[in-house]
Amino acid sequence: MSVDFKEFGRKMEKTLDHLDEDFGAVRAGRANPKVLDRITVEYYGTETALNGVANISSPDARTLVIQPWDSSLMKTIEKAILTSDLGINPQNDGKVIRLIFPQLTEERRRDLTKQVKKYAEDAKVAMRNIRRDGMDYVKKLKKNSEITEDEQKKAEKDLQDMLDKYIKKVDETLAAKEKELMAI
């Protein structure tokens, strides 16, 4: 009998997807609509994602234009952006809200690099916890005599190999994001 690790693999894949979302929300000098993904506004009594109440476009590399479908949301959207951790002052002309992204300073780049390293480390910790759960599962199978000791050793090695593969993906993703952040 071989031990099935599909569920643990799916969990690690989800962790990787979550890391990509976190990295997408970190702005790297270019105007990327993904930085607004975490911003929500109250719309008819419900917290709604900004991209669910407005059209977001990027006319050039440093500007995002937010055009609400309901003009009564202009002030609400502006306030949500001001209270977020974006650090950008929205410019409201009554029809659209413009976000102009300044060139990143060296210090800001270093801060953002530290932030993405923390996200990557959090992802690695989550993956190690998934591996630990997998190891516990294997030990339980062995204790219940569902697998032999050789199968247990092989299963533990397979689990470690899976973790190593995903940790390598995290490191590659981190390196690419750091390169993007430090590029001028």
Disulfide bonds with the S-S distance in Angstrom:
none
